[in-house]
Amino acid sequence: MLKKFYKKAMSFIMAAALLTGVVPSIDFMVESKAVDISSMNVGDIIEFGSYPQSEVKDKDLISELDKEDKTWISYDYYLGTHSGFIQSGSADGTMYKSDYMRYADIEYNGEMYRAVIFDLYRPFDTMRYEGHFSDQEDNGYFPNNVYYFKYEPIEWRILDPENGFVCCNNAIDCRDFNGYVYRPEGESNYYSDPDCTNYASDYSTSEIREWLNNDFLYTAFNSEERFMIKKSPVETPSRDNDEYGCPSVTDKIFLLSVSDISNTDYGFKSPYKTTDSARIMRFTDYAACQGLSCSETGYSSNWVLRTPIDSYRVCNVHCEGYGGNYISANETDYCGVVPAFNLKSAFTEYDECGENAVWSYSDGALRISGTGSVSDSDEYGWEEYNDSIEYIETDDGIVSFPYDIFSGLNNLKEVHLGNGLQSIGKNAFSDCPQLSNVSFMGNTQIGDNSFSGANSALMFIYEDGNTEPALFAEQNSIKSLTVSFDEDKKILSFNGTIDVNKNLSYFFFKKYLLINQDSEYIYFTELDFHNVIREQIIIENEEIDAEFNGNDLTLHNVYISLEVLYEDGQYQISFAKMLSLLESGNYDAFKLIVEADEETGEKIFFEKVAYFFETIVTAALKAISKIINVITKWFK
């Protein structure tokens, strides 16, 4: 039978997106508007995003929440293999992920809640314990009980108003910096991988960094809010020894550093060992349930920084008994997490382009939001970015464009048009030589020559029944892809031939999946791959509908299941969660097993189909070879 993976769990991140044009049916997020903090003061507090924080204590509400269906998702927290203390500093790399602690998100009466349950106590050190004791017990949380936490607005403290720099005003969660630690016998350095390529204290490769820019980012912020967060360069020198400094990265969310928490311009005292109440962070009930070591006075005992000390230890701030002093290191799993980021509103160009329409630009994306028509103008203000614009997206409220408005954008690759767009003027996207995907959410009338001079691979994507884009595509010999959703079988279908090297865009793929949130399977009529080394591909199973034409490979009738396979069995995750993993580059979200079903027939899938969406042009040969071989093994 088809397995129902989609519950109410995924809906909370689907808030109405003023900047993206995606308007799902339910909005559980705290609504957020563009925030300009440039005129505010250091230390001021703003609310932005939402996250599970306060524990539900009302017995009647708990009773009602107990009745709600729950799709349990594993935290994948680590356990150690040792049954008690071992010698301090040992690290044999036998830590492993387990599903002993799980969560489920629930919508009830228009509010969002997170349920949490665990079978074992979360160990405070995976190197020395296997869930025998934890601060969870001291905090009043016990195994095999379900606890509920309400999603509430997150408070952020302003550190730098001019640059939009903020940090969370409390310890919002409790996470491993790296749950896996390995020290080879006879060596003094510790690593986060068995190949000994990354120090355990390396923030750039840490698990906490991955979590911040995946799970946390997509849980705490809706699409509009994520758009408003700036991708920022993150430098992480070591506290004492340059050998242990981390490579620079660019992230939306990051941890603070020793330099940050001793910067007087940010409202902290210097040096970092000075007693400083500004560094004392309160904790949330949710963080306490996760295993945070808490004080009775309501302060978290420590919160973790990204600054390394040596190959194993990273810096912490201690609160209880230390008055917000910095202390030496973190070596455990009960790190209080205080995220930070830069608000894009302080960086982003933003101006009017109609009576009720505005534009914004950031990181190659031009977005038209608001309502009504975009005015006819010789100069909008985004012209200085013409050579950098790669993606254009419009709000559902935008109804028309004038002629020539986007012509001559040499690097424009993709366009996503909202469902309220009624018309596009003549030559609107003419002479855009790299434009390969245009997604129409509505039945938009298209002016003459609107796409003349585009890439020969140009493809229109539209829902079945949108006759105007279909007619224009037919009359102008433009390839088209029709999207439809079978509500009974829960299959989202992309009907038409997709040139994977040129047309398979993650953006349009994601948009239609977000709109059709009940999807359990994705179906492609035909996928074409070019320049494949045929000798490296083995196709032995008759159930795989594939053919070669020279060095080109074509796959027909491809089904992809949305059920994740974990080592201990099959668990279902929300589709929104899967998308967030995909967008961040975590392709293991697509390591799937597909069932045969009477209603849908045989299903064919890729081990890492998401790999195609971003890297197929440069890595097609390796990806295809690996995928086909994996399919062959599974079907054998």
VODRENSE-603242 format. One record per residue (C-alpha): x, y, z. Coordinates in steps of 0.02 Angstrom, whole numbers, plus 50000, padded with zeros to 5 digits. Layout:
XYZ...
end
This chain:
500005000050000500525017949977501315024350137500655040850200502185051050242501405068150238500595073650400500355090650474502195090350520502785099350366501525113250359502325124650488503705130350370502495134650231502005152150285501315163850153502855170350062502745188450013504395187249923504285169949846502545169249776502195152449857500545153049951500135136550034498455133450112498975134050296500115146050390500775140850559502265152450569502295168850661502065181250521503605191650486503825207350384505415215150320506435221250467507545236750461508545237550621509775250750562508985264150672508885252850826510165251250966511395237951018510525226651143508765229751077507685214351054506705209450899505585194450865505955184550708505465166750665504775153850786505395138150873504795125751005505185133651173503965132851320503355116051384501475113251381500875110651559498985112051534498295094551561496775097151449497865103151305499065088651331497595076751323497045084151156498815083851086498975065551137497515061751020498325069750868499165058850736501055059950745502405056450618503935052950726505625058650660507275053050735508475066250798509885054350749510785058150911512365048550950512675034951076514335027751134514745009351149515455010651324514425005451476515105018351596516625029251620518175025751519519815034751533519595053251502520135058551329519885041751245519005041851077518925025550981517665031150850516335018650901514985031750926513455028550820511825037050777510215029950845508355033550845508145032751034507525050751037506175057050918505045071850883503435075650791502695092450743500835094850767499605108350718498165110550839496895124850839498015135650730499535133650843501095123250814501815111050942503265099050947503095082351034504665074151103504945056451166506505046351208506835028251255508545031451334509285046551418510315056751298512125054151353513075069651406514625062251326514535049551185516335044651219515955038851395514115034751412512765025051324511215033851386511345028351568511255045851640510895062951573510475080551627508755076651555508385067251715508955081951824507865093351717506315082751751506175073451586506065054551589506065040451460504485034251373503485049951411502855061851277503225080251310502505094851211503305111751174502445126551094503165135550944503435153550998504255169050922506145168850939506955183851024508535190750944509745203051022510435216450906512345216650905512665228050756511155237950692512035244950539512525227850472510995218450534512005207250650510955198450784511115183650901509795173350990509365180251161509375163151243510025145451226508705139651103509255121451090510545108851146511615100251014513205090350985514645100350912515235083850841514465067850907515795057150825517585059150888519075048250842520875048450902522045035950818523085025650936524725034150975524165051250912523685066751011522465074550888520605070850880519585069750721517755069950668517965056450536518815039450528519945045350386520685058550503520435072750379519525085150493519905089950671518475086850791518495105450833518385111050650516825121850640516805121550450516495102650448515545101350613513855093350637513215108550729513565119750578512625107650466511175107350588511095126350600510975128450411509775113950383508605108450522508635124550621508545136350471507035127550396506165124450561506355141850634506015152550479504745152850339505235156250159505075175150175506135175250331507465164050255507565176050109507885190350231509395181650309511035186250228512325173250175513835179350271515695175050269516165166350431517985166950484518525155350625520325157250684520895146950832520975154951003522815150951032523575141250888523355144750703523575126250667521815123150728520985137750641519515133050527519305136850342518175151550301516375147050256514845156550196513255152950293511575160250338511635154350520513205152550626513865152150804514705166950885516585167350911517725172451055518045188550959516175192050949515815189251134517245200751186516815214751063516275230251158515405237051002514205222251017513785226051198514985213551278516445216751394518275214051352519305203851384518275188051371518685182251548517835197651622516225194651717514855200151597512975198451621512745201451434513485184251405512255175551521510945166651416509325159551483508795142651418507145136451348506145121651412506445113151246508345114751267508195107551442507245092551373508645089951247509885087651390510565105051424511475106551591510425119651679510525129551839509125131551963509135150451939508515148851760510155151251667511005139051551512655132851620513565135051457513355139251275514535134651137515595145651023516355141150857518145145750907519295130450922520635128551056521485112750996521005097750889519585092851007519035107251115518015122551067517645137851173516145139851286515345153351390514885147851566513505156751658513095149051825514415153851953515485162351821514475178051787514555175651600516415171851597517205162451455517945145651504519145134151417518245121351313516785110651266517025091851265515245085851291513565084051208512525096351307513035112151214511835126651231511555133851057511475152751029511285155350840511755171550752511495179050579511475195050478509805202050421509825204850235508725220350250510285229950295511135224350135509775221750006509295234249872507425237249883506365249649786504705252749704504315246849528502445250149526501085258349628501035243349746502505233249680504295232849742505885224049690507325216849789508975209249736510175197649826511395183849779510925183249595509035183249626507865197249575506165196349659504625206549616503385206949759501795216049808500215218049703499645225349538500625229549382502465233349363502575250649288503355255149121505005263749158506675267349076507565264049240507015253149387508615253149488509105234949467510045238749305511725239049396511435220449433510965215549254512555205349230512285196249395510435191849386510245173049365508495170149436506885180249431505375176749537503715185849554502415186849690500685179649659499995197349674500935204149522499745204749373500745211449224502455216449154502775229649020503725225948860505635224148857505745224049047506985209649065507735209148892509605207348871510005198749037511505188548981511625177449135509775174649171509475155849185507785153349269506135162549290504705158149407503085167849379501705168649509499935162549479499215180149476500195185549323498955189149184500085195849047501875198448990502285212448869503185210348703505045206148708504955204648898506315191148905507075193048733508955190848707509255180948867510425167848792510585156848948508745156248994508275137849005506755136749121505195147449136503895141349259502105147849241500995145649392499515154149307498715155149135499795169849079499595178348910501285180648827501725195048710502565192648542504425188848541504465188348731505735174248725506625177348561508495174648567508375162548714509355146548736508855132648616508545121948771507215134048836505785124848919504095130948982503435122349138501595124349180500145115449261499005105149152497605116549091498605132649072498185134848888499055151548855500845145848894500475129348806499885138248647501355150348647502595135948670501805126348526501775141348408503585145848447504315128148450504755129548635504915113548735503615111348870503375101449028501625098949096501415096749283499945087349358499475079949525498465064149552497565066849718497045048549732498755040849700499715055649774500855056449622501585072949561501965070449377503145079949262502535074849090503735078148948505555075648905506795083449025508565086148966509425083249133511005092449080510015107849030508245107849098508175099049266508055114049382507915112149569506955128549581505435123649479505495106149550505415112849726504035125449688502805112649622503185100649764502875113949894501195117749815500705099349802501125095349981500215078649983501405070949857502015053549899502845049849732503685060249598503535054249419504545059049265503995053649091505735054249018507465059649076508875061948950510725061548997512115065848874513925060748849513805045248956515215032548950514185017448906515465004648962515365011049140513505007849155512744990849185510874988849162510374970749188508634971849261507174971849141506124982749257507244997649220506535006049065508135013148991508945014548820510565020748744510755031348588512605032748559513285040448718511595046948773510555038048906508665039648919507635033649067505755031849048504355031549178505405035949329504545035649498505375042249655504665037849825504725050549965505085038050103506765038450188507725022750235508715022750396509875009050457508665002450587507155002250473506015013850377505465030450448504435043750366504925062050368503975077550316504185082750136504735099950192506135091950292506695082350138506715098250034507755107350164509035093350162509075093649973509295112349963510745111750086511635098249988511225083850104510745071349969510545056850089508755062750106508485053749940509235037149989507615028149965506755011649944505235010649832503824998049844502824990449703500974994649716499414989049626498855006949596500475014449535501424999849460503284997349473504325011749544506065015849485507165027749580508905035049604509965032949760510405051249753509295058949622509575076149696511375074949638510755078249462509905094449510511485104049546512995094449480512455084249330513335095649205515045092949283514835075849363513595066649254514685051649218515105047149397513345050649458512475040149327513705025849341513475025149529511595026749523511275013549392512415001249479511505004149643509825001549560510454985449483511044978649649509404982749736508314974849603509384959149601
end
